[in-house]
Amino acid sequence: MTMRIPEKGASEADLFAAMQDFRSGDLPWREGRVFGYTFDGGLAVEKVAKRAFSEFLTENALDPTVFPSLLRFENEIVSMAANHLRGDQDVVGNFSSGGTESIILAVKSARDHARVTHPEVKNPKMLLPVTAHAAFHKAAHYLGVEVLPLPVNKQTFKADMDAARELMNDDVILIVGSSPSYAHGVVDPIVELAALAKERGVWMHVDACIGGFLLPYFRKLGHEVPDFDFTVDGVSSISMDLHKYAYCPKGASVVLYRNSDLRKHQLFATSHWTGYTIVNTTIQSSKSGGPLAAAWAVLRFLGEEGYLDLTRRIKQTTDALVEGIEAIDGLRLLAQPEMSLISFVSDDVNLFQLADLMRERGWYVQPQLSFEDYPANIHLSVDPGNHGFEEPFLSALADAARAARANPKTDLPALAAQVSGFFGAMPPEAITEDVMAKMLGLAGVSGQGLPHEMAEVNTVLDSLPPSIRERLLTLFVNDLFVQSGD
Ligand SMILES: Cc1ncc(COP(=O)(O)O)c(C=O)c1O
């Protein structure tokens, strides 16, 4: 199937009707039933965000000298962010399109800084807790920095400091800690990691993409929050997303540096071409002013009072869910959440089946695969939109757990054994489109498009080593993004 640009344009009414129709299969995030992907600050916030976004949609943040309004938004956002993370006047930073971009920029800065401070290092490495976000692996891949995986404690899921000290070597130019980690919602020992970085004269990055904005409000409400920000000696840079718990529209994050001497390694300028002057703060060059304007407007619209209010709701909902999950027969928390991210496991119910059963009941929970000897689990990111839905969620979860226990998908363990036996030892390059089709066939998935029941697909992925999973996912998505049309 293919599609051409139509000869004649369509009416606005027809277009919007069609687009609305496309939405029918999307996650119903407005109804409090989704625990991931979206961060709902409420209708008033959405209205302000949309208005500011569309006002500055067309402006281009490529060149701050021609749109000084955008420079002003960015510097004021960075200033608010630096103060929020208890930085002094020397802290500088930039607005980026999201956590991944902020992280890539921080890793580039650390790498280029090390080229000056540690020119003897030919194969730079980053010491990275296994719980750190996947974006660091992307940064490593793009930037030629090797990942030195740092185990975490199997009870707390926080970076293991003894292992960190043992693993440190002269090639490590960057240490990373999360505040908190996405998968388990716990804060790494940032003070200790930063002290180690300082002692060894290397860069320390704190990934506060998901928690950097929210944790200071937890602290203001009197909850215990470990230090993770610029008050911690040795911290060089911090990434903090605004499109998560600051409720700004997507395309909004900041990357902050202790001083401009560190940040200058982030910038890119080239004059080796025949066109206009290029000096970029970010990976993107031309970029809409929309996300910047919307982020500035949302931060100032909500203010401290608005954020504290939303934070209270998040905390209440998280506490209720934690208590409720622990009370459900057969379910238990994997880690003790330090913010609003929950991960739980079960000893007698298949979690992938449970996630599908929740989807059937109209709730989205996120399955996370096992990795080495860290178990598969179900993740919930709690946001203010979930407030008030605790009771129906918990009763659906209890019901789904009962249903999974009463009618377990007995084919799943057999499928796992079959797949890992047949394909687990293959070199990733041997996994071709045909092999993938066979594997998916075993899981009962055939043809193109998105499978409805994910338990089989997750079981296949979970039973394979990471390099084969990566290969399979690449082939699958390579098939998903293809031409389509009526
Ligand atoms: C801790 C952490 N770091 C980085 C990211 C990546 O952010 P993004 O999806 O905006 O690129 C996330 C996303 O959830 C995250 O939780």
The ligand as an ORCA input file, in Angstrom:
! r2SCAN-3c Opt
* xyz 0 1
  C      15.905      8.381     34.190
  C      15.621      8.662     32.739
  N      16.612      9.102     31.945
  C      16.406      9.364     30.638
  C      15.187      9.184     30.059
  C      15.008      9.429     28.573
  O      14.159     10.492     28.350
  P      13.439     10.750     26.927
  O      12.476      9.622     26.732
  O      12.812     12.088     27.125
  O      14.492     10.784     25.879
  C      14.123      8.724     30.847
  C      12.795      8.478     30.263
  O      11.904      7.955     30.885
  C      14.348      8.459     32.216
  O      13.371      7.999     33.021
*
